[in-house]
């Protein structure tokens, strides 16, 4: 089970979205770079969701999908 559940990711997104303006205020991050940092956080947190495909796909491509009628 992934530790990045939707609730955890939502909480982290909130922390990042609130933290970046604070970092801009203190001069740690340039204002022009805020979107880059938000995209980076989204990419890192999205890896957990993308990783769900690996254990949920069959090992052989010869097997037909079971969810199709």
C-alpha positions in Angstrom: 0.0 0.0 0.0 1.3 3.4 -0.9 2.0 5.9 1.8 0.9 8.7 -0.6 -2.9 8.1 -0.2 -5.1 10.8 -1.7 -5.6 12.4 1.7 -1.9 12.5 2.4 -1.2 14.0 -1.1 -3.9 16.6 -0.5 -2.3 17.6 2.8 1.2 17.8 1.3 -0.1 19.9 -1.7 -1.6 22.3 0.9 1.7 22.5 2.8 3.7 23.1 -0.5 1.2 25.6 -1.8 1.3 27.6 1.4 5.0 27.2 1.9 6.2 28.5 -1.5 4.9 32.0 -1.0 6.6 32.1 2.4 9.9 31.0 0.7 9.4 33.8 -1.9 8.8 36.3 0.9 12.1 35.4 2.6 13.9 35.4 -0.8 14.7 31.7 -0.8 12.8 31.1 -4.0 12.4 33.5 -6.9 8.8 34.5 -7.7 9.3 33.4 -11.3 10.2 29.8 -10.0 7.1 29.2 -8.0 5.3 27.3 -10.8 8.4 25.1 -11.3 8.4 24.1 -7.6 4.6 23.4 -7.7 5.0 21.2 -10.8 7.9 19.4 -9.1 5.9 18.7 -6.0 3.0 17.4 -8.2 5.3 15.2 -10.2 6.9 13.7 -7.0 3.5 13.1 -5.4 2.0 11.7 -8.6 4.6 8.9 -8.7 2.7 6.9 -6.2 -0.4 6.9 -8.4 1.6 6.1 -11.5 3.2 3.2 -9.6 -0.2 1.5 -9.2 0.0 0.2 -12.8 3.0 -2.0 -12.2 1.5 -4.5 -9.7 -2.0 -4.3 -11.4 -0.9 -5.4 -14.9 -0.4 -9.0 -16.0 3.2 -10.2 -16.4 2.3 -11.6 -19.9 0.9 -9.4 -22.7 -0.7 -12.5 -24.2 -3.5 -12.5 -21.6 -6.6 -10.6 -22.7 -7.9 -7.9 -20.3 -10.4 -9.3 -17.9 -12.5 -6.1 -17.5 -13.7 -6.0 -21.1 -17.1 -7.6 -21.9 
